[in-house]
Amino acid sequence: MTPTNSSIEQRGYQIKKKDTMTVTANQIRMTAARLGEQIIRTPTLEAPMLSRHLGCDLFLKMECLQHTSSFKARGALNAMLHLSDKQRKNGVITMSAGNHAQAVAYHAERMGIPATIVMPAQTPFAKVARTRAFGANVVLARNLEVQDFGFYAVVVSIIGLVTLLVNSCAGIMAISSNEADFQGEY
């Protein structure tokens, strides 16, 4: 049986979606302050050859220097900093084949939050191994497509692995049995 939004909501879960992605300068400043020193302040470097080729002054933000080698560490940490104590205790789950998975696993381990990461079975071994090295429980799922990530995470959450989803895919931002659990921006 395929769960629908209404069947999911009947079980006490709420699905929060963002229809638009409007970010204000104030939100950026608040997020930067919230993340503070928990994220590496990566340099921005000139890219002279690309600048010349494109006819503009181009600079590159070196997010490859983050602990997880990606900018995804910022979003994962920001989402997890919004969790209540109960949610932290219950753990987090995400669907990702790589950078987001590693970011959630890294910060979950650092914050003492149990993490389950569902990855497609065809994910490269190096990404699976690195995600596991950060302490996450990795579930490899066969026949999982990128467009299925949000749906599959809802199913895994409902069957009781965890009660919260932290995910940047498919527009699904969080699932909880209590609307009051969520405060602030995700």
Phi, psi and omega in degrees: 000131180270122179293143174250168177304319182292321179292326177293315180293330177296335178276007176093006179265151176237138179256122179255125178238149172255119180281330179230161181239076178260123180241129180262162177299323179295320177297321178296315179297317180296319179294317179300319178293320180296318182288326176046230183272008180281349179239143179290131175280101185274147181284159171248123185243147175295147175239081188298320181291316177294321178301314181295317181296322183267349179073034179208170175273112184246134178236146181245131176274121189274063181291348176296349179270357176296163178305327182255010177064026182202155176294345182300338179299328180294310182293319180298313180296317180302315179296317183288334177292342178273356184286144174285168177301320180296316180295319178299319179295319180292329179101177181234157175223145175215164178241119180195150176261008182183261191297316179294321178302312181293322180295315178296314181299315181299307183288327176298315179298315181298326183264000180072031181254126175298138181229134172243128180242121176264123182234147174300144181301334182273007178299136179305140184305320182301321179289321177296313182298317180294321178296316177295323180298334176278003173096006182278151169278115182260127176250117178269126185245128177283152175057030179265124179254156181306318182292345180270351188308307182298315180299313183296321179296323177299314181299311180299319180296317183295323183283359166109005178298313178209172180247005182224141177244128172246112188208141177256002182269155169057016177074359179274123185258323183196150175231136179207158175275357184218114181303326182292346178295336187257122178230144174082191184265147174243000000 
